[in-house]
Amino acid sequence: MFSSYPTSQGIVDEYTLSQYLGKSAASELEKHYSAFINRESFQQMQDAGFDHVRISFPYWLIANVNSNDPYVEKVGWRYLLRGIEWAREYGLRINICLHAAPGSQNGLYHRYSLY
């Protein structure tokens, strides 16, 4: 996702992408989310014998509570909901995990990355 940008621009994660593109990062994120995991992914998990799936998400999928952060909020929200629906469709239990909360959870500044 980030390889189309020169390394000199420092775009390595969703934070720096949103910082660089502003609200127009939404279209790049939309492309990524729509291709990253799909219904077939959940079918493959079921076929492989999995009985549950962990879905982690950052806080800004719901709302960007820190006005200093450049994240484009809510772009991934419907993909989180789709993932939940697909997991249920294939009989997979779901462990939803808040992966990145506002601020720092360990005293260090970490950004959410889409690698």
N, C-alpha and C positions, 0 to 999 in steps of 0.2 A: 504494500500500500504506500509506503513512504519512499520507495526506491525511485519513483518518478521525479523526485525533488533532489536537486544537487545537495550533496552533503554539506556544502558551505552554508546552506540555509538553516542547517541544524534541525530539520524536521524529522523527528525520530519517534514520535508518539502522538496521541490524540491531542494532548496539551499543546505541543508546539505546532501541530497542524492547524488547530483552532486559533492559536495566537497569530499565525502567519496569514491565514485566509479569512479570519473573522467568521461571520455568519455564513459566508459562502462555503465554509468547510462542510456544511450540511450535505451538499451533493456528493462530496467525496466519501463521507461517512455512510451515506445511504448506499452507495455502490458497494462499499466494503461489507456492511451488515447484510445486505441482500444476497451476497455470494459466500459469506463465511460459513454459516451453518444453515442447512435446509432440512426439509421434512425427511429426505432420504438419509440424512445423518442419524436421525433418531431411529429410523428403520434399521440401519446398520448396527446401532447400539443394541437394539432388541435382538437382532439376528446373532450378534456376538455373545448373547447371554447376559448382558447387563440387566440389572433390575432397578437401577436408579441412575440419575444423572445430577451432577452438581452444576448449577448455573450461577456463575458469579457476575456481578454487575456493579458499576460505579454509581455513585449518588446522582451524578448529573444526567443519567438516563431518565430520572424522575424530575428533578429540578436542580438548577445551579444556584445553590444557596450562598455562594461566595462571589460577590460582584467583582472581585479582582481576578477570578479565574476566567479564561477565555472559552471554556467549553461551550459547545452548542448543545443546549439541553434538549431532551426529549426525542432526539433523532432515533436512538436505539430502543426506546420504550416499547414500541410495537413489536420489535424483534424479540425482546424479552418475553412479551406476552405470547408471541407465536411459539417460542421455544417451550413455554409451559404447556401450551395447547398440544404441540406435537408430542411432547413427552407423555402427556395423558393419553393421547390417541394410541400410542404404542405400549401403554401399560407400564411406563417407567415412573418410578417415584422420583420426586424432585427435592433436591436440597438447594434452596435459594440462599445465596451468600452475598452480603454486601461486601464487595471487594475493595472499595475505596470510599471511605467516609470523608466528609468535609474536614479539612485540617489534616493533622498528622496523627497517626495512631501509635507511633513509636519515637516521636521526637525528631525524626528525619523527614525531609520533604520528598515524597514520592509522587510520581505522576502515574496515571493509569496508561498502560501501553497496549496497543493492539497487535502485538506480534503473533 
